[in-house]
Amino acid sequence: MAREVTIALAQTAPVLNDNEENLRRMAAVIQRICSEQPTDIIVFPELAVSGYECGLNFTRLAERIPGHIVSYLAGKAAEFSVYLVFGLPAKEKVESILFNAAVVIGPDGELLGDYRKLHLRGEERLAFRPGYRMPIFETEFGLMGVMIGWDMAFPEVARSLTLDGADLIVACAAWEADHIEEWRAYAMARACENAVFVAAANRVGSEPTYTFGGESMLVGPRGTVHTALDEAIEGYAVATVDLDEIRKAREESQLLQCRQPAAYRSLVRKY
C-alpha cells in the first residue's frame, strides 16, 4: 500500500443559495488543481455546495445521497482520478429531515459514504439534525475519518476516529474570522494529541451575518504544518505527506499506548 499522499485544501467562498454555480466553481477548482500537479485528495469546506447561512432555503437546496450533486462531482472525481471530500446539506427520504453532511467520493467516481455533523452550533440546530455515527473510510493510502466545522472543538471526535484506525482526519469547515485563533489551536491540537494528519479546509467570504476566516492547513502528527493558506482569500494549498510518519511518531511518544481508559469514565457522562 502506497503511504505517500498528495492532499489539496480548497479554500473557497461559496455563493449563497446557489448549488449549480457552486458546483461549476468546484469543478473549475478540481480541474485547476489536478492540471497543475498529480493530486490524490481534494478537501472542500463545510456546506461548500450551498453556502452556510441559507436558513429556510436549506429545505430546497438539500439533496439525498446519492443525488444530482454527488453524481456531478463523482464524474469530476473519475475524470481526474482524485478523492473528493466536500460539504453539502443532505436530506433523508422524509423531506424535512436535514443534515449538515460531508461526502467522500473515490477516484473512480464511487460514493464511499457520508458523514453527518455531530456538533451543531447556533442556528444550525434550527435547520439540521445532529449525526450519530463516525464512519471510517477506506482509501488506497489508509483509513480516513471526517469532521465538520465545530466538531473540531470536541477532542472526542478526533480521538474516536483515531482509535478506530484513522491515519488521516479531514475537516471541512465554515469557521468565523472572529474566532480564527481557536481554529488554529484546534487543528494543531487534534493532530498532535492523536499523532495523526489533519487536513482542514476552511471557507472564506462573507454572508449576511458571518465573515469566514480561511487559514486552511495540513498538520502532521508532531505539529508540523505541511502547507497552509495564511490569508482569508480564495485559493488552495497542496502538500505531499508520508502517512508512515504516524507510526514513527506514535512509537516515539507512546501517546496511544499510555492512555488510561479506566480512569476516563466521566468522558461519557452527560453534562
N, C-alpha and C positions, 0 to 999 in steps of 0.2 A: 504494500500500500504506500503510495506516494504521501509524504508528510509535508512537503513544501506546498504552500498555497498562496496565491496572489489574491488579495482582498481589496476591493474598491468601496469607498464610502461615498455615496452620492448625497451631497448636501443641497437639497432642492427647496424651492419656495412654491408649493402647490397653489394653483388658482382655486379660490374658494368656490365650492359647489359646482365644479366642472370636471366630472370624471374624464370625459373624452379629451379635453385639452390636456389634462394631466397625463393621461396615457400616451398621447402624442409626444409630450415633452420627455416622459420617462423613456420612451423608445429612442428618442434622439440622444439622450444621455447614455443609454446602453450602447448604441452604435458608436458614439464618440469614444467611450472608454475602451471598448473592445477593438476599435480600429487603431488605437494608439499603443496598446500593449496586450499580450495574452493575459486574460483575467479569468479567475476561477469563480469568484463570488462577488456579486454587487449587492450592497445593502442600501436600501432607501429608507427614508424616515417613516415615522408613525403617520397613519392616515394620509400617505403620500398621494393616493388616488383622488381624494375628495377635498382635502383641506381639513382643518381642525375645528373651526368654530361654526359648524353647519347647523346646529340646533335641530329644529324640526325637519330640515331638509335631509338629515341622515336617513329618514324613512324612505325617501325617494332614491337616494344615492346608494344605499346599501344593496349588496348583491349576495346571492347564495354562492357557496364554494363547492364545486367549481361553477363558474358562470362566465359571462362575457369578459369581465376584467381578467380573470385567470387565464382564459383561453387566449386572449390577445397577448398577454405577457409571456405565456408559455411558448407562443410562436417565436417571440424575440429570444427567449432563453435557448430554444433549439437552434435558431438561426446563428447565434453567436457562441453556442456551446458553453453556457455560463449558468451557474446557480444564481437565482434571484430571490431576495427576501425583501418584502415591501408591505407597508401598512395600508389597510382599507377598512371601511365599515362593512361588516358582514351580517347577513340575516339568516334565520332558520326558516323552516317551512312555514311556521307561524310568522306572518309578516311583521308583527310588532316586536318580535324578539331580536334585538340587535346586539352585536359585539364589536368592540374595538379590536380588530384582528390583524395578524401578520401571516402572510402566506409564504411558503417555501416551495420553489419550483426547481427541478433538476435540469442539468444541461442538455438532456434530450427532450425537454418540454413536459416531463411528467410532473404532476402535482404530488409533492412529497407529504403535504399536510398543512395544517394551520395551527397557530397558537392564538388564544384569546386572552387579552389583557386581564390579569388578576386584580390589579390595584387601580381602581378608577379614582380620578381626582376631580374634585369640584363638580362642575356641571356635567362632566362626563357621566356621572351617575344618573342624570336625567335621561340620557339618550341610550345608554348601554347597560347590559348586564355584565357582571364580572365573569371571567372564565373560571374554570375549576380544575384544570389539569395542566401539567407542564411536560409536553411531549419532547422526546429526543429524536432528532432527525439524522438518519444515516447518510453520510456523503462518502465520496471516494477518498476523502482525506482523513476522515474520522467522524466522531459524533458531535453534533451541533445542537445547542439549545437557543431559545429565542426569548427575549424580554421586550416589553414595550413601555417606553416612557417612564412613568412613576414607579414601575416595577424595580427600576434601578435603585430606588431608595430603600428597598427591603432586602437585606442581605440573605434572607431565607430563600429567595428565588434563585439567585446565582448559586448558592450553596447546594440547594436541592438538585439543580441541573448538573453541578459538578459531581455530586455523589452518584448521580445516575449515569455518569461517564462522559459528560460533555468535555471536549477539548477546546472548543470554540463556543463562546456565547455572543450572539449577535443581538444588538439592541437597536430598535427602531424608535425614534423619539421625536417629540414636539416640545422641547424644553425651553422655557422662557428665558429671554436675555437677562431679566432682573435677578434670576437665580442661577446664573451660569457657573458660579463658583461651586454650588452643590453638584452640578453636572460633572465638572472636572473631578471633584473629590470622589463621587460615586463610581465613575468609570475606572479611576485608578484603584480604588479600594476593592471593587468587585474582582478585578483581575488579580491583585496581589493576595487578597485573603483566600483565594481559591487556587492560585497558581494556574490560571487559565488565560487564554487570549480573549479579550473583549473587543469586539468590533462595533463601535457605537456611532450610528449615523443620526445626527440631529438636524432638523429643518431650520430654515431661515425665513425671513419675510415677516410681514405684519398682517393681522386680521383685525376686526373691529376693536377688540379689547386686549389683544396679545401681540407682543413682538417676540420673535423666537431667536435664540442665541447662537445657533450653529456650533462651532468648535467640535465637529466630529473628530473622532480619534480611534486609533487602533493601538491598544495597550497590551503588552506582553505579560507573562506570568511573574516577572520580577519588577514590574512597573515601568519597563522601557516603553516609551511612546514611539512606535514604529512609523507612524505617519499621522498628521493632523492638519486640519484647516483652522488656522488661528483666528480668522475673521468671520463675521456673520454675513458672508456673501455666498451666492450660488457657486458651486464648483464641485470638485471631487478630489479625493486623495487616495493613493494606491500604495500598497507595500506588499512585498513577498516575505512571508514568515515561515519558520520551520516548527511545526507542531511538536516535534520531538523535544523542543526546549521545555515543554511542560514536564516530561518525565524527569529531566535533569533538575529542574527547579524543585520538584517535589522530593526527589531523593536527597537533595542538599538540605532542604528546610524541614523535611518530615512533617509538613504542615497538616496533611490529612491524617497521617498515621498517629499523630499526637493528640487528636481530638479526644474528648472525654464525654461521649454522648449520654452516659448515665447521669451526668450532672446537669444536663440541659433540659430537664423536664418542663421548666417554665416557658420554654420556647413555644410549645404547642398549647399553652393555656390561653384561653380567650381573655382579652384585657378586661 
